Amino acid sequence: MKLKEAMELGKVLGLETPEEAVNNILIHSLNLFKYEDIPKELHELIADAKKQGIKFCLVCGAAMIDRECYMKDLTHKEEKEKKNNKIETVNPEIVFKTFHGKKWHICKESDAFDQLLGVG
C-alpha cells in the first residue's frame, strides 16, 4: 500500500494527517490485508511514508504526530518503568515488535519484514 492510498482511506474516515492515516493502517492491517500480504503491504507503506518525511517512534513503530508518539501511553509503559528503575532503555536501532511464530520478537526495522517473509 502506498501512502497516497492510506491518505485516501484516512480522508474517508475523517483523519486529518498522513501520520494518522499511516497509524490507522498499521493498527487495522489484520482487517485490511490477507495475512500473508501484511508484511509486504506495511513495508511498502512505511518506506513510502519515510520518503515523504514521516518519522516513526523508535519504541513502538507508530508514525510520530507533532514529533510525539501518540501511542506512548499504551505501548511505552515498559519503557517508563525501565527509566524509573534506571534500567537500560531500548537500543535505538530496535524499532519494531513483530508477532512471528506464536511470540513477539523485537528486531531492527530492516530485519522485521525479512523475518516475517522468511528471507532473513
Biotite code that builds the C-alpha atoms (Angstrom):
import biotite.structure as struc

atoms = struc.array([
    struc.Atom([0.000, 0.000, 0.000], chain_id="A", res_id=1, res_name="MET", atom_name="CA", element="C"),
    struc.Atom([1.285, 3.433, -0.898], chain_id="A", res_id=2, res_name="LYS", atom_name="CA", element="C"),
    struc.Atom([0.943, 6.492, 1.333], chain_id="A", res_id=3, res_name="LEU", atom_name="CA", element="C"),
    struc.Atom([-1.474, 8.071, -1.139], chain_id="A", res_id=4, res_name="LYS", atom_name="CA", element="C"),
    struc.Atom([-3.878, 5.132, -0.750], chain_id="A", res_id=5, res_name="GLU", atom_name="CA", element="C"),
    struc.Atom([-3.610, 5.280, 3.039], chain_id="A", res_id=6, res_name="ALA", atom_name="CA", element="C"),
    struc.Atom([-4.362, 9.014, 2.957], chain_id="A", res_id=7, res_name="MET", atom_name="CA", element="C"),
    struc.Atom([-7.391, 8.495, 0.706], chain_id="A", res_id=8, res_name="GLU", atom_name="CA", element="C"),
    struc.Atom([-8.770, 5.909, 3.131], chain_id="A", res_id=9, res_name="LEU", atom_name="CA", element="C"),
    struc.Atom([-7.936, 8.182, 6.071], chain_id="A", res_id=10, res_name="GLY", atom_name="CA", element="C"),
    struc.Atom([-9.779, 11.090, 4.465], chain_id="A", res_id=11, res_name="LYS", atom_name="CA", element="C"),
    struc.Atom([-12.929, 8.970, 4.104], chain_id="A", res_id=12, res_name="VAL", atom_name="CA", element="C"),
    struc.Atom([-12.602, 8.069, 7.799], chain_id="A", res_id=13, res_name="LEU", atom_name="CA", element="C"),
    struc.Atom([-12.211, 11.694, 8.867], chain_id="A", res_id=14, res_name="GLY", atom_name="CA", element="C"),
    struc.Atom([-8.488, 11.572, 9.600], chain_id="A", res_id=15, res_name="LEU", atom_name="CA", element="C"),
    struc.Atom([-6.647, 14.813, 9.005], chain_id="A", res_id=16, res_name="GLU", atom_name="CA", element="C"),
    struc.Atom([-2.950, 13.988, 8.648], chain_id="A", res_id=17, res_name="THR", atom_name="CA", element="C"),
    struc.Atom([-0.812, 11.473, 6.752], chain_id="A", res_id=18, res_name="PRO", atom_name="CA", element="C"),
    struc.Atom([0.560, 10.255, 10.092], chain_id="A", res_id=19, res_name="GLU", atom_name="CA", element="C"),
    struc.Atom([-2.934, 9.462, 11.350], chain_id="A", res_id=20, res_name="GLU", atom_name="CA", element="C"),
    struc.Atom([-3.643, 7.595, 8.121], chain_id="A", res_id=21, res_name="ALA", atom_name="CA", element="C"),
    struc.Atom([-0.450, 5.531, 8.433], chain_id="A", res_id=22, res_name="VAL", atom_name="CA", element="C"),
    struc.Atom([-1.186, 4.665, 12.059], chain_id="A", res_id=23, res_name="ASN", atom_name="CA", element="C"),
    struc.Atom([-4.719, 3.669, 11.101], chain_id="A", res_id=24, res_name="ASN", atom_name="CA", element="C"),
    struc.Atom([-3.374, 1.211, 8.526], chain_id="A", res_id=25, res_name="ILE", atom_name="CA", element="C"),
    struc.Atom([-0.772, -0.152, 10.971], chain_id="A", res_id=26, res_name="LEU", atom_name="CA", element="C"),
    struc.Atom([-3.418, -0.734, 13.642], chain_id="A", res_id=27, res_name="ILE", atom_name="CA", element="C"),
    struc.Atom([-6.004, -2.288, 11.334], chain_id="A", res_id=28, res_name="HIS", atom_name="CA", element="C"),
    struc.Atom([-3.715, -4.187, 8.938], chain_id="A", res_id=29, res_name="SER", atom_name="CA", element="C"),
    struc.Atom([-5.133, -7.562, 10.001], chain_id="A", res_id=30, res_name="LEU", atom_name="CA", element="C"),
    struc.Atom([-8.552, -6.420, 8.798], chain_id="A", res_id=31, res_name="ASN", atom_name="CA", element="C"),
    struc.Atom([-7.337, -4.784, 5.600], chain_id="A", res_id=32, res_name="LEU", atom_name="CA", element="C"),
    struc.Atom([-4.991, -7.317, 4.010], chain_id="A", res_id=33, res_name="PHE", atom_name="CA", element="C"),
    struc.Atom([-4.665, -11.047, 3.555], chain_id="A", res_id=34, res_name="LYS", atom_name="CA", element="C"),
    struc.Atom([-2.444, -12.353, 6.353], chain_id="A", res_id=35, res_name="TYR", atom_name="CA", element="C"),
    struc.Atom([0.389, -13.328, 4.034], chain_id="A", res_id=36, res_name="GLU", atom_name="CA", element="C"),
    struc.Atom([0.327, -9.888, 2.359], chain_id="A", res_id=37, res_name="ASP", atom_name="CA", element="C"),
    struc.Atom([0.598, -7.846, 5.570], chain_id="A", res_id=38, res_name="ILE", atom_name="CA", element="C"),
    struc.Atom([4.426, -7.630, 5.708], chain_id="A", res_id=39, res_name="PRO", atom_name="CA", element="C"),
    struc.Atom([4.690, -6.587, 2.050], chain_id="A", res_id=40, res_name="LYS", atom_name="CA", element="C"),
    struc.Atom([1.909, -4.008, 2.322], chain_id="A", res_id=41, res_name="GLU", atom_name="CA", element="C"),
    struc.Atom([3.216, -2.468, 5.558], chain_id="A", res_id=42, res_name="LEU", atom_name="CA", element="C"),
    struc.Atom([6.801, -2.415, 4.319], chain_id="A", res_id=43, res_name="HIS", atom_name="CA", element="C"),
    struc.Atom([5.681, -0.561, 1.194], chain_id="A", res_id=44, res_name="GLU", atom_name="CA", element="C"),
    struc.Atom([3.617, 1.908, 3.259], chain_id="A", res_id=45, res_name="LEU", atom_name="CA", element="C"),
    struc.Atom([6.375, 2.611, 5.780], chain_id="A", res_id=46, res_name="ILE", atom_name="CA", element="C"),
    struc.Atom([9.030, 3.026, 3.085], chain_id="A", res_id=47, res_name="ALA", atom_name="CA", element="C"),
    struc.Atom([6.791, 5.434, 1.139], chain_id="A", res_id=48, res_name="ASP", atom_name="CA", element="C"),
    struc.Atom([5.915, 7.367, 4.304], chain_id="A", res_id=49, res_name="ALA", atom_name="CA", element="C"),
    struc.Atom([9.592, 7.731, 5.221], chain_id="A", res_id=50, res_name="LYS", atom_name="CA", element="C"),
    struc.Atom([10.348, 9.045, 1.726], chain_id="A", res_id=51, res_name="LYS", atom_name="CA", element="C"),
    struc.Atom([7.670, 11.689, 2.367], chain_id="A", res_id=52, res_name="GLN", atom_name="CA", element="C"),
    struc.Atom([9.354, 12.700, 5.642], chain_id="A", res_id=53, res_name="GLY", atom_name="CA", element="C"),
    struc.Atom([7.169, 10.893, 8.154], chain_id="A", res_id=54, res_name="ILE", atom_name="CA", element="C"),
    struc.Atom([9.117, 9.859, 11.254], chain_id="A", res_id=55, res_name="LYS", atom_name="CA", element="C"),
    struc.Atom([8.409, 6.722, 13.273], chain_id="A", res_id=56, res_name="PHE", atom_name="CA", element="C"),
    struc.Atom([8.654, 6.042, 17.004], chain_id="A", res_id=57, res_name="CYS", atom_name="CA", element="C"),
    struc.Atom([11.783, 4.093, 17.912], chain_id="A", res_id=58, res_name="LEU", atom_name="CA", element="C"),
    struc.Atom([9.942, 2.272, 20.699], chain_id="A", res_id=59, res_name="VAL", atom_name="CA", element="C"),
    struc.Atom([6.704, 1.059, 19.111], chain_id="A", res_id=60, res_name="CYS", atom_name="CA", element="C"),
    struc.Atom([6.962, 1.851, 15.389], chain_id="A", res_id=61, res_name="GLY", atom_name="CA", element="C"),
    struc.Atom([3.955, 4.227, 15.222], chain_id="A", res_id=62, res_name="ALA", atom_name="CA", element="C"),
    struc.Atom([4.106, 7.291, 12.975], chain_id="A", res_id=63, res_name="ALA", atom_name="CA", element="C"),
    struc.Atom([5.031, 10.347, 15.029], chain_id="A", res_id=64, res_name="MET", atom_name="CA", element="C"),
    struc.Atom([2.457, 13.155, 15.197], chain_id="A", res_id=65, res_name="ILE", atom_name="CA", element="C"),
    struc.Atom([3.850, 16.612, 16.020], chain_id="A", res_id=66, res_name="ASP", atom_name="CA", element="C"),
    struc.Atom([7.174, 14.952, 16.996], chain_id="A", res_id=67, res_name="ARG", atom_name="CA", element="C"),
    struc.Atom([5.427, 12.811, 19.595], chain_id="A", res_id=68, res_name="GLU", atom_name="CA", element="C"),
    struc.Atom([4.245, 9.217, 19.709], chain_id="A", res_id=69, res_name="CYS", atom_name="CA", element="C"),
    struc.Atom([0.535, 9.220, 20.391], chain_id="A", res_id=70, res_name="TYR", atom_name="CA", element="C"),
    struc.Atom([0.745, 5.539, 21.381], chain_id="A", res_id=71, res_name="MET", atom_name="CA", element="C"),
    struc.Atom([3.177, 6.236, 24.229], chain_id="A", res_id=72, res_name="LYS", atom_name="CA", element="C"),
    struc.Atom([0.584, 5.900, 26.990], chain_id="A", res_id=73, res_name="ASP", atom_name="CA", element="C"),
    struc.Atom([-0.354, 2.446, 25.710], chain_id="A", res_id=74, res_name="LEU", atom_name="CA", element="C"),
    struc.Atom([2.875, 1.000, 24.388], chain_id="A", res_id=75, res_name="THR", atom_name="CA", element="C"),
    struc.Atom([5.648, 2.742, 26.300], chain_id="A", res_id=76, res_name="HIS", atom_name="CA", element="C"),
    struc.Atom([4.676, 1.647, 29.811], chain_id="A", res_id=77, res_name="LYS", atom_name="CA", element="C"),
    struc.Atom([7.580, -0.787, 29.977], chain_id="A", res_id=78, res_name="GLU", atom_name="CA", element="C"),
    struc.Atom([9.970, 1.946, 28.850], chain_id="A", res_id=79, res_name="GLU", atom_name="CA", element="C"),
    struc.Atom([8.753, 4.312, 31.577], chain_id="A", res_id=80, res_name="LYS", atom_name="CA", element="C"),
    struc.Atom([9.268, 1.585, 34.169], chain_id="A", res_id=81, res_name="GLU", atom_name="CA", element="C"),
    struc.Atom([12.787, 0.948, 32.907], chain_id="A", res_id=82, res_name="LYS", atom_name="CA", element="C"),
    struc.Atom([13.646, 4.653, 33.089], chain_id="A", res_id=83, res_name="LYS", atom_name="CA", element="C"),
    struc.Atom([12.199, 4.973, 36.590], chain_id="A", res_id=84, res_name="ASN", atom_name="CA", element="C"),
    struc.Atom([14.228, 1.969, 37.724], chain_id="A", res_id=85, res_name="ASN", atom_name="CA", element="C"),
    struc.Atom([17.283, 3.213, 35.821], chain_id="A", res_id=86, res_name="LYS", atom_name="CA", element="C"),
    struc.Atom([17.415, 0.033, 33.772], chain_id="A", res_id=87, res_name="ILE", atom_name="CA", element="C"),
    struc.Atom([18.968, 0.249, 30.325], chain_id="A", res_id=88, res_name="GLU", atom_name="CA", element="C"),
    struc.Atom([16.469, 1.524, 27.751], chain_id="A", res_id=89, res_name="THR", atom_name="CA", element="C"),
    struc.Atom([15.758, 0.088, 24.319], chain_id="A", res_id=90, res_name="VAL", atom_name="CA", element="C"),
    struc.Atom([18.560, 0.169, 21.796], chain_id="A", res_id=91, res_name="ASN", atom_name="CA", element="C"),
    struc.Atom([17.696, 2.944, 19.297], chain_id="A", res_id=92, res_name="PRO", atom_name="CA", element="C"),
    struc.Atom([18.271, 0.527, 16.409], chain_id="A", res_id=93, res_name="GLU", atom_name="CA", element="C"),
    struc.Atom([15.393, -1.595, 17.651], chain_id="A", res_id=94, res_name="ILE", atom_name="CA", element="C"),
    struc.Atom([12.169, -0.208, 16.278], chain_id="A", res_id=95, res_name="VAL", atom_name="CA", element="C"),
    struc.Atom([9.699, -2.999, 15.692], chain_id="A", res_id=96, res_name="PHE", atom_name="CA", element="C"),
    struc.Atom([7.955, -5.664, 17.675], chain_id="A", res_id=97, res_name="LYS", atom_name="CA", element="C"),
    struc.Atom([6.754, -8.358, 15.324], chain_id="A", res_id=98, res_name="THR", atom_name="CA", element="C"),
    struc.Atom([4.489, -11.293, 16.010], chain_id="A", res_id=99, res_name="PHE", atom_name="CA", element="C"),
    struc.Atom([6.051, -14.317, 14.421], chain_id="A", res_id=100, res_name="HIS", atom_name="CA", element="C"),
    struc.Atom([5.704, -17.977, 15.283], chain_id="A", res_id=101, res_name="GLY", atom_name="CA", element="C"),
    struc.Atom([3.400, -17.565, 18.307], chain_id="A", res_id=102, res_name="LYS", atom_name="CA", element="C"),
    struc.Atom([5.510, -14.957, 20.137], chain_id="A", res_id=103, res_name="LYS", atom_name="CA", element="C"),
    struc.Atom([6.637, -11.341, 19.905], chain_id="A", res_id=104, res_name="TRP", atom_name="CA", element="C"),
    struc.Atom([10.100, -10.607, 18.577], chain_id="A", res_id=105, res_name="HIS", atom_name="CA", element="C"),
    struc.Atom([11.902, -7.294, 18.898], chain_id="A", res_id=106, res_name="ILE", atom_name="CA", element="C"),
    struc.Atom([14.051, -6.592, 15.876], chain_id="A", res_id=107, res_name="CYS", atom_name="CA", element="C"),
    struc.Atom([15.594, -3.886, 13.745], chain_id="A", res_id=108, res_name="LYS", atom_name="CA", element="C"),
    struc.Atom([13.323, -2.338, 11.159], chain_id="A", res_id=109, res_name="GLU", atom_name="CA", element="C"),
    struc.Atom([15.411, -3.818, 8.364], chain_id="A", res_id=110, res_name="SER", atom_name="CA", element="C"),
    struc.Atom([15.060, -7.302, 9.859], chain_id="A", res_id=111, res_name="ASP", atom_name="CA", element="C"),
    struc.Atom([11.374, -7.144, 10.820], chain_id="A", res_id=112, res_name="ALA", atom_name="CA", element="C"),
    struc.Atom([9.900, -7.815, 7.426], chain_id="A", res_id=113, res_name="PHE", atom_name="CA", element="C"),
    struc.Atom([12.677, -10.201, 6.396], chain_id="A", res_id=114, res_name="ASP", atom_name="CA", element="C"),
    struc.Atom([11.732, -12.363, 9.389], chain_id="A", res_id=115, res_name="GLN", atom_name="CA", element="C"),
    struc.Atom([8.065, -12.300, 8.501], chain_id="A", res_id=116, res_name="LEU", atom_name="CA", element="C"),
    struc.Atom([8.776, -13.080, 4.878], chain_id="A", res_id=117, res_name="LEU", atom_name="CA", element="C"),
    struc.Atom([11.219, -15.828, 5.835], chain_id="A", res_id=118, res_name="GLY", atom_name="CA", element="C"),
    struc.Atom([14.050, -14.114, 3.963], chain_id="A", res_id=119, res_name="VAL", atom_name="CA", element="C"),
    struc.Atom([16.422, -13.426, 6.869], chain_id="A", res_id=120, res_name="GLY", atom_name="CA", element="C"),
])
